[in-house]
Amino acid sequence: MFHTFNTEERREYAASLATATEYGGTLYVLCFGDEGPDVGPHPVSQQDLRTAFGPSSGWTIASIVPERVRTAFHDQNGAPAWLTIINRNAT
């Protein structure tokens, strides 16, 4: 659902997840990406992910890799997406 939020809501979402995730925990985010043909609704850039889940919000991004999301509106290859692995920082 990350891709449905605007910029401010994304930061709030990341902050709220930080309060519910143990230190050292791992979060996986799969969202529509902004690279490639036929992107999904509300595509997210890698920079959007880095902004929302930066160290100041209590997170460290371990990786952002291209992926595909199957939808009812795209062909069998799906829509471009990002699979992001994010670690909760210890205090």
N, CA, C and O of each residue as an XYZ file, in Angstrom:
364
protein
N       0.803     -1.202      0.000
C       0.000      0.000      0.000
C       0.849      1.271      0.000
O       0.308      2.369     -0.130
N       2.147      1.140      0.142
C       3.029      2.306      0.221
C       2.805      3.259     -0.947
O       2.838      4.477     -0.773
N       2.578      2.707     -2.136
C       2.429      3.540     -3.325
C       1.153      4.383     -3.302
O       1.036      5.321     -4.091
N       0.203      4.083     -2.430
C      -1.045      4.855     -2.398
C      -0.910      6.150     -1.606
O      -1.780      7.016     -1.692
N       0.169      6.297     -0.835
C       0.342      7.474      0.004
C       1.052      8.604     -0.730
O       1.840      8.362     -1.645
N       0.765      9.853     -0.319
C       1.538     10.979     -0.841
C       2.830     11.090     -0.021
O       3.053     10.299      0.895
N       3.663     12.052     -0.342
C       4.988     12.155      0.279
C       4.919     12.253      1.798
O       5.629     11.528      2.495
N       4.076     13.135      2.318
C       3.975     13.301      3.768
C       3.418     12.041      4.418
O       3.898     11.624      5.472
N       2.418     11.437      3.805
C       1.840     10.207      4.351
C       2.864      9.070      4.364
O       2.844      8.226      5.260
N       3.749      9.047      3.380
C       4.793      8.015      3.347
C       5.729      8.147      4.541
O       6.108      7.148      5.153
N       6.099      9.371      4.869
C       6.957      9.591      6.042
C       6.231      9.184      7.327
O       6.824      8.568      8.213
N       4.960      9.529      7.419
C       4.168      9.164      8.601
C       4.023      7.647      8.706
O       4.093      7.085      9.799
N       3.822      6.999      7.577
C       3.704      5.532      7.541
C       4.995      4.888      8.041
O       4.960      3.978      8.869
N       6.134      5.365      7.537
C       7.429      4.823      7.957
C       7.638      5.030      9.458
O       8.117      4.133     10.151
N       7.280      6.204      9.952
C       7.432      6.492     11.387
C       6.524      5.591     12.218
O       6.938      5.102     13.269
N       5.300      5.366     11.766
C       4.394      4.513     12.533
C       4.872      3.068     12.535
O       4.736      2.375     13.543
N       5.426      2.605     11.425
C       5.973      1.252     11.376
C       7.171      1.106     12.305
O       7.391      0.042     12.883
N       7.938      2.175     12.444
C       9.101      2.131     13.343
C       8.664      1.903     14.787
O       9.371      1.245     15.550
N       7.511      2.438     15.166
C       7.046      2.242     16.544
C       6.534      0.825     16.776
O       6.465      0.368     17.917
N       6.177      0.130     15.702
C       5.617     -1.222     15.826
C       6.606     -2.328     15.476
O       6.271     -3.511     15.545
N       7.817     -1.946     15.104
C       8.826     -2.925     14.677
C       9.964     -2.961     15.684
O      10.490     -1.916     16.069
N      10.343     -4.145     16.106
C      11.442     -4.282     17.057
C      12.743     -3.794     16.433
O      12.933     -3.878     15.220
N      13.638     -3.283     17.279
C      14.958     -2.894     16.811
C      15.631     -4.113     16.200
O      15.601     -5.200     16.777
N      16.231     -3.935     15.047
C      16.873     -5.034     14.347
C      15.912     -5.810     13.457
O      16.335     -6.709     12.730
N      14.616     -5.475     13.504
C      13.615     -6.151     12.675
C      13.761     -5.771     11.213
O      14.418     -4.789     10.870
N      13.139     -6.564     10.365
C      13.208     -6.337      8.918
C      11.816     -6.113      8.367
O      10.868     -6.816      8.718
N      11.708     -5.121      7.499
C      10.463     -4.775      6.827
C      10.658     -5.008      5.332
O      11.702     -4.666      4.776
N       9.662     -5.585      4.695
C       9.686     -5.798      3.252
C       8.574     -4.954      2.640
O       7.412     -5.075      3.028
N       8.928     -4.103      1.688
C       7.942     -3.253      1.016
C       7.975     -3.572     -0.474
O       9.022     -3.489     -1.116
N       6.823     -3.935     -1.011
C       6.661     -4.143     -2.451
C       5.676     -3.088     -2.927
O       4.527     -3.061     -2.486
N       6.125     -2.218     -3.830
C       5.258     -1.136     -4.306
C       5.475     -0.929     -5.802
O       6.497     -1.329     -6.360
N       4.495     -0.299     -6.433
C       4.639      0.017     -7.852
C       5.859      0.901     -8.050
O       6.083      1.847     -7.295
N       6.649      0.583     -9.078
C       7.846      1.345     -9.381
C       7.614      2.353    -10.492
O       6.591      2.323    -11.176
N       8.567      3.231    -10.659
C       8.452      4.306    -11.643
C       9.301      4.084    -12.880
O       9.375      4.966    -13.735
N       9.944      2.929    -13.000
C      10.815      2.680    -14.150
C      10.249      1.574    -15.022
O       9.831      0.528    -14.525
N      10.239      1.812    -16.323
C       9.759      0.811    -17.254
C       8.434      1.219    -17.869
O       7.819      2.204    -17.462
N       8.009      0.449    -18.851
C       6.749      0.763    -19.520
C       5.546      0.345    -18.666
O       5.632     -0.577    -17.855
N       4.443      1.035    -18.864
C       3.155      0.677    -18.272
C       3.217      0.573    -16.751
O       2.842     -0.446    -16.171
N       3.703      1.654    -16.108
C       3.798      1.650    -14.649
C       2.414      1.621    -14.029
O       1.428      1.990    -14.668
N       2.347      1.185    -12.793
C       1.082      1.113    -12.079
C       0.655      2.473    -11.555
O       1.348      3.471    -11.754
N      -0.488      2.507    -10.886
C      -0.959      3.777    -10.328
C      -0.051      4.249     -9.196
O       0.445      3.440     -8.412
N       0.158      5.530     -9.118
C       0.965      6.149     -8.070
C       2.356      5.511     -7.979
O       2.737      5.038     -6.909
N       3.115      5.486     -9.070
C       4.437      4.852     -9.010
C       5.363      5.558     -8.029
O       5.268      6.765     -7.811
N       6.260      4.771     -7.446
C       7.192      5.231     -6.420
C       8.606      5.169     -6.986
O       8.973      4.198     -7.647
N       9.391      6.197     -6.728
C      10.794      6.183     -7.141
C      11.649      5.612     -6.013
O      11.214      5.526     -4.865
N      12.871      5.227     -6.363
C      13.805      4.782     -5.328
C      14.056      5.916     -4.332
O      14.203      5.672     -3.135
N      14.104      7.143     -4.822
C      14.318      8.285     -3.929
C      13.158      8.443     -2.958
O      13.375      8.797     -1.799
N      11.919      8.185     -3.407
C      10.766      8.234     -2.506
C      10.951      7.257     -1.346
O      10.667      7.588     -0.195
N      11.428      6.056     -1.658
C      11.668      5.047     -0.624
C      12.772      5.502      0.323
O      12.646      5.368      1.540
N      13.857      6.043     -0.238
C      14.978      6.490      0.596
C      14.579      7.667      1.497
O      15.056      7.781      2.626
N      13.713      8.524      0.995
C      13.252      9.662      1.786
C      12.395      9.201      2.958
O      12.586      9.655      4.087
N      11.460      8.309      2.695
C      10.552      7.846      3.744
C      11.248      6.968      4.779
O      10.949      7.048      5.971
N      12.177      6.131      4.320
C      12.818      5.160      5.213
C      14.290      5.482      5.452
O      15.125      4.580      5.518
N      14.600      6.758      5.580
C      15.972      7.168      5.843
C      16.350      6.984      7.294
O      15.492      6.729      8.139
N      17.637      7.113      7.588
C      18.129      6.941      8.959
C      17.442      7.854      9.973
O      17.277      7.472     11.131
N      17.043      9.045      9.556
C      16.388      9.960     10.500
C      15.022      9.456     10.940
O      14.490      9.907     11.954
N      14.449      8.517     10.178
C      13.153      7.952     10.557
C      13.298      6.612     11.278
O      12.305      5.957     11.597
N      14.554      6.213     11.533
C      14.782      4.986     12.293
C      14.995      3.745     11.454
O      14.907      2.628     11.964
N      15.274      3.928     10.173
C      15.427      2.794      9.248
C      16.724      2.875      8.464
O      17.308      3.949      8.318
N      17.171      1.728      7.959
C      18.262      1.644      6.994
C      17.808      0.736      5.867
O      17.387     -0.396      6.105
N      17.891      1.228      4.649
C      17.507      0.408      3.501
C      18.654     -0.531      3.166
O      19.772     -0.091      2.898
N      18.372     -1.821      3.184
C      19.381     -2.829      2.855
C      19.473     -3.022      1.349
O      20.567     -3.192      0.811
N      18.324     -2.996      0.660
C      18.339     -3.153     -0.798
C      17.030     -2.702     -1.403
O      15.973     -2.751     -0.774
N      17.134     -2.261     -2.647
C      15.967     -1.956     -3.481
C      16.225     -2.661     -4.803
O      17.178     -2.336     -5.511
N      15.381     -3.622     -5.132
C      15.581     -4.386     -6.360
C      14.329     -4.310     -7.235
O      13.209     -4.264     -6.725
N      14.526     -4.298     -8.550
C      13.369     -4.284     -9.447
C      12.588     -5.591     -9.350
O      13.160     -6.672     -9.209
N      11.292     -5.462     -9.427
C      10.403     -6.619     -9.347
C       9.195     -6.344    -10.239
O       9.125     -5.291    -10.872
N       8.272     -7.251    -10.296
C       7.032     -7.076    -11.056
C       5.856     -7.396    -10.132
O       5.947     -8.277     -9.277
N       4.760     -6.672    -10.316
C       3.539     -6.919     -9.566
C       2.451     -7.299    -10.555
O       2.157     -6.548    -11.485
N       1.862     -8.456    -10.353
C       0.762     -8.886    -11.226
C      -0.506     -8.165    -10.813
O      -0.839     -8.096     -9.630
N      -1.207     -7.633    -11.793
C      -2.466     -6.931    -11.545
C      -3.492     -7.381    -12.569
O      -3.160     -8.076    -13.529
N      -4.718     -6.990    -12.364
C      -5.786     -7.285    -13.328
C      -5.709     -6.362    -14.529
O      -6.391     -6.593    -15.528
N      -4.892     -5.321    -14.451
C      -4.845     -4.306    -15.499
C      -3.597     -4.349    -16.368
O      -3.478     -3.573    -17.316
N      -2.675     -5.237    -16.062
C      -1.436     -5.356    -16.828
C      -1.369     -6.735    -17.472
O      -2.097     -7.649    -17.087
N      -0.488     -6.872    -18.455
C      -0.338     -8.184    -19.085
C       0.282     -9.170    -18.105
O       0.505     -8.829    -16.943
N       0.558    -10.369    -18.552
C       1.051    -11.430    -17.661
C       2.389    -11.101    -17.018
O       2.774    -11.744    -16.042
N       3.100    -10.120    -17.541
C       4.380     -9.721    -16.935
C       4.194     -8.791    -15.740
O       5.127     -8.590    -14.963
N       3.015     -8.231    -15.588
C       2.749     -7.347    -14.465
C       3.294     -5.945    -14.663
O       3.747     -5.582    -15.748
N       3.241     -5.171    -13.604
C       3.693     -3.782    -13.615
C       5.056     -3.680    -12.936
O       5.370     -4.483    -12.058
N       5.874     -2.693    -13.336
C       7.156     -2.483    -12.665
C       6.954     -2.193    -11.177
O       6.011     -1.508    -10.782
N       7.844     -2.719    -10.382
C       7.746     -2.548     -8.933
C       9.137     -2.519     -8.319
O      10.133     -2.850     -8.962
N       9.174     -2.114     -7.062
C      10.390     -2.185     -6.252
C      10.114     -3.103     -5.064
O       9.097     -2.966     -4.384
N      11.019     -4.028     -4.827
C      11.008     -4.822     -3.602
C      12.125     -4.254     -2.737
O      13.301     -4.318     -3.094
N      11.740     -3.707     -1.610
C      12.692     -3.022     -0.746
C      12.807     -3.762      0.585
O      11.803     -4.082      1.220
N      14.033     -4.025      0.991
C      14.296     -4.648      2.281
C      14.872     -3.566      3.179
O      15.875     -2.932      2.854
N      14.208     -3.367      4.326
C      14.519     -2.241      5.205
C      14.706     -2.768      6.627
O      13.896     -3.559      7.112
N      15.764     -2.332      7.283
C      16.058     -2.768      8.644
C      15.768     -1.661      9.636
O      16.052     -0.489      9.386
N      15.195     -2.049     10.771
C      14.899     -1.112     11.857
C      16.185     -0.881     12.636
O      16.803     -1.821     13.136
N      16.576      0.376     12.730
C      17.805      0.731     13.438
C      17.657      0.554     14.934
O      16.587      0.785     15.498
N      18.740      0.143     15.570
C      18.801      0.121     17.025
C      19.100      1.530     17.510
O      19.717      2.319     16.795
N      18.673      1.841     18.701
C      18.912      3.192     19.219
C      20.329      3.350     19.703
O      20.705      4.425     20.172
